[in-house]
Amino acid sequence: MHLRADHSVARALTIAGSDSGGGAGIQADLKTFTAFGVFGASCVTAVTAQNTRGVQAIHDVPTDVIARQMQSVFEDIRPHTVKVGMLSNVATIKTVARELRRADLKNVVVDPVMVAKGGAPLLTADSTDALLAEILPLAAVLTPNVPEAEVLCSFSIRTMEDAKEAAIQLKKRGPRIVIIKGGHAAWGDSPENSARDLVYDGATFTTFATRRVPSTKTHGTGCTFSSAIAACLAREMSELESIGTAKWYVYDAIEAAAQWDIGAGHGPIDHTAPVEWKRGFTAGKDYDL
């Protein structure tokens, strides 16, 4: 485990749904924390019956149990960062927001999970407004993909200029940094085989790109990316260094999974991929990792 400047062990909490298939959600987050040398704690918001082919069932955890899980971790383990994933209904969103405000944490990474890789909805239709009002103002980093950003912003994203406008609109909701993930799109003059993420800090835009890996083994990439950022922040890295390191780790984890044969659908990535620490990024530049 990594020791911080004050000699404390770096610690992170994931608040998310459980994936019985092991590729996404709580399971992916804890695997990622461990890969980054960070002690991981968890708060389960929902239990899913899930595999590489889809989600077969969802059972929401009662909100009093969600609150008590968070309180137990905050009172004793005291995480340095929190990653927020699947919050499937309004009551859960309000409960998590209330407990986060009480904890007064500076580094909350929010992955607005709305749809599973296989297409199953993971957020009720009436929850978007609650997510915007309750959770986004608490976020240090917000990590929607293009479909999620379109729902949150209520307009289509087809170009880099669209993505920039979406980032600007979402930044107004409170996050310190907004990342529009480019795994679903090739922006502007970017090559078709490039996966380019757009980062906005309220003043400048920065992009991080890797080669797009042709693979169906991408289950859990969003969960892993956001939890990797949270892990890097727990290790006291800067926000841009955290994002760059997380981006490269996900790329390596997808490539490493090419050797795997797990499930018949969207297979999991390989969380045992080595971490390559990325340093020295400057806001406002484009980076090809």
N, C-alpha and C positions, 0 to 999 in steps of 0.2 A: 504494500500500500504506500502511496505517496505521502510524504510529510510536507506540510505547508511551511511558510516562513516562520510561523509561530510554533512549529514542531507538532502541530495537531495533525491527525490523519485526515486527508481529504475525504469528504463525505458528501453524498448526493442522495436525494429522495426522488423516486419516481411515483407519480400519481397517475395511474392508467388502468386499462383493462388487462385481464389475464388472457393469454393466447394458449389454449391447450396444445396447439401444434408446436409451440416453442419458438416460432420464428419472429414474432412481433410482440408489441405490448410490453407488459411487465418483464416477461422473460428476455426479450431482446435488450431492454434497458439495463437489466442487471448484468447480463453478459457483457454489454458495452462498458459499463462502469468498471467491471473487473479487468477488462482488457486495458483500460486506461489507468489502472492502479488506484482506483477510487472505491472506497467502501460504499456499497449501495443498500439503501433501505427502501421499503415499498409501501404504498397504500393502494389496495385493489378497489377500483370503482365499479367494475363489472366482471363477471365470469363469462367467458365465451366458450362454446363448443366449436372448435375451429381446426382446420387443417389446411394443406396447401391448395385445396380445391374450393374453399369458401368457408363461410360462417354458417353453422347449422343451428345455433341457439345462442341467446344472450340473456343473462340474468343479472339485473342491476343489484348492486350491494346496497342495503338500506343506508340512508344518509347519516343516521346516528353512528353507524359502524364506520363509515368513511371518516366522519369527523373525529372519532375516537382513535382511529389509526393514525391520522395526521397529528393529533395532540400527543399521542404516545411517542412518536418519533421526535417531534419538536421539543418535548419536555426533557428528553434524555439524550438522544443521539445528536440532535442539533445539527442538521445538515447545512453545508455551506451553499449548496445550490439545490434547486428543485426543477425537475422536468415534469410538465403536465401533458398528458396524452388524452386518452379516450374519456370524455365526460358525456355520457349518453343522453342526459335529460336535464331539464331546467333545475330541478331540485338538487341534483348532484353538482351542477355548475355553481349554484348559489352557495352550497355548503363548502365546496372547495375554495371559492373566492373568500368567504368569510374567514376560514381558518388561515389562509395565506395572508390576509390583511392583519390578522392577529399576530402572526409570526413575524411580520415586517421584514421579509427577506428581500435582498437586493438583486439576486440573480435567479430569476424564474424563467425557464425556457418553455415556451408554449408551442406544442405541435397540435394544431386544430384538427384532430382526427375526425373525419366525417364519413368516409367510405373505405371499406376494406379493399385490399388488392383485387379480390375476386368480384367486387362490385356491390357487396352487401352494405346497406346503410348502417352506420355506427352512431348516428346522432339523430334524435327525433327532429321532425320538421320545425317545431316551435322553439328550438333551442338556439338557433343562430343569433337572434337578438340578445339573448342572455349571455352568450359567449362574448359578443362584442362589448356589451355593457359591463360585465362582471369580471371577465378574465383578461381581456386584452390590456386594460389599464395597468395590470400587475406585471406584465411581461417585460423582461429585459430583452429577450429575443423571441421573435415570432417567426415560425417556419412553415407557412402554408405552401403546398404545391399549387400548380395552376388551377385545377378544378376547385380546390378549397378557397383560393383567393377570389375566384369568380363568384362563388357563393357569398363570401364575406363582403365583397364590393358591389355585387349586383350588376356586373357588366362583364362582357367577354374579353379575354386576354388572348390576342393573336400575335402581337408584335412586341418588341422591346419597349416601345413607347407606351403600349398598354400596360406592360408589367411595371414600368416606372410610375405610371399614374396609380396603379393599384397599391404599390408600396407607399406612395405619398398619402393616399387615402387611409391606409391601415395605420401608418405612423401617427396620424392625427388621433387615433383611438388610444394612444398611450404607450405602446412599446418603445423601448430605446432604439432597437434595431429591428428592421423587417427584412426577411429573406424570402424572395419569391423563387421557389425551387424550379429549375428548368428541366427536370427529368422527363416532363411530358411535352416539352416544346423545344424547337430550335429557334432562338431569337434572331430576328433581323438577318444580318449577313453571317451569322454563325454557321459553321458547317453542320450538315445534318447529323454527323456522328459526334457532335459536341453536346455534353450535358452542362449547361451554363446556368449558374445561380446568380441572381441579382440581389445585392445587399444595399440597404439604404439606412443611413444613420440620422436622417433629418437634414443633413447638409450636402452629403455627397453620395454618389453611387459607386459601388465596387463590384466587380464580377469575379467569380471563381469558376473555372471550367476544367473538366476532365474529358477524356475520350468517352463516348457513350459505349458501354459494354453491351453487345448483342446477347441478351440472356433472359430467360424466363425465371431465373432464380434471383428474384428481387423482393421477395416477401420480407417486410420489416425494415426496408431502407429508410423510410421516413422516421420511424421510431428510433432507429439506430443513429441517424444523423443528429436528431435533436438531443438524444441522451449523450452522444459524444461531445456536443457543444457544452452541455451541462457539466460533464466530467472535466473538460478542459478548464472551464470557469472555476470549478472546485479546486483545481490545481493552480489557480491564480494566474492563468494565462489571460492575455487581452482578448477582447471580443473577436477581432479579426483573426488573430492567431487560432482561437478556438474554432472558428468557422472553417478556416483553411485546413486545419488538422482533421476536423470531422469530415469534411468533403473528401479528402484523400483516403481516409480510413474506409469510408463507405465504398469508394471505388475499388480499393484493394479487396474488401470483403466480398464484393460481387464477383470480381475476377477469381478469387480463391474458391468460390462456390462452384466454379465450372467442373471441379473434380468430384462434386457431390452428386448423389442420386437419392434425394429425399422427397417423397411424395410425387403425385402425378400432375400437380398443378403449378402454381407459382411457388417455387421452392424457396427455402430460406437462404440468406447470405451466410458467409462463414465468419462468425465473430472472433475466431481465433487468429484472424489476419493480424500481422504485426502493425503496431502504431508507428507512423513516421511523423515526428513532431515538426510542425511548420511554423517558422518564426519570421519576423521582420516585415510584415505586410503594412502597406500604407493606404489609407482611405483614398478613394477616388481613382484607383487604378484597376486594370484588368489583369487577372492572373490565370495563366494556363498551367495547371498543376500536372 
